[in-house]
Amino acid sequence: MLKVTIESKEYFLRDKWEDNTVEQMEHAQEYLSKLPTVLDQYFYTDKEVNVSEQKLLDFYVDWIELFSDIPREYLESEIEVNSANDVSLITLFNLVFKFMGEPQDLEPKEEFTFNGDTYKLIEPVKTVGGIEKLLGGATYKHFVEAQALSNLFSKKQYRKWGYLARMTAILFRLDPNEKYDEEVIELRAKAFKKLPVSDVYSAYFFLLEHINKLQGSLVSSLRGKVESQPTQKRKSLLRRCIGKIKPMKLLKREFSILKGLLR
């Protein structure tokens, strides 16, 4: 959380992922879902689009307002667009620009505390050979629902931050022996919208890691089996099995481009 002083008054800017709850990110995502096409293309594609300075400035003010308690009238009339001072529209926007994408620098947690209770990631299980399998204790229902939510979240057009709260409700629990219970998960998912993004993002991270490892094991296993098969069959089998789920595309434009437009 960053303290900002304007006209001798202190305000706060939520400039880190841990400063923002799932609920707050849902409000931001709702705003992005209504973004004009020209701005959506400007920020999220490689298309060459012309955006007026006024339209960009309006967007900067809206976006900063979503992540701070700075009065809108100050953003519009008291703060310079670009200056050598610590506080300017460009500076403030640069600090919250990352929230247009998804976290890239969070350390995943295998447990977190909420309302005095400690929730832990579904415990791994060990194979006969002593290898620890991540999320090995998850049932079919746990895994299928969590994977479906992760697939939706990874696609910008379908993404909802509430999916992360539900994934966390599915993959983290108080009792290691808890069985899959739709009602319990639903209640927990609603409560988990109060959690910071830094906590709920762990479920997404661990699920992707687990899926990638599963796919890697499957490809290795199939490759070994295919070696004894005719060459023409080998390619078709591997083509169907190789591939990893990738997180949402990173924003394709650096903020330095925006600075250049407004100098």
Summary of the structure (lengths in Angstrom):
residues: 263
radius of gyration: 22.4
end to end distance: 27.7
largest distance: 77.3
contacts: 720
relative contact order: 0.14
helix: 54%
strand: 11%
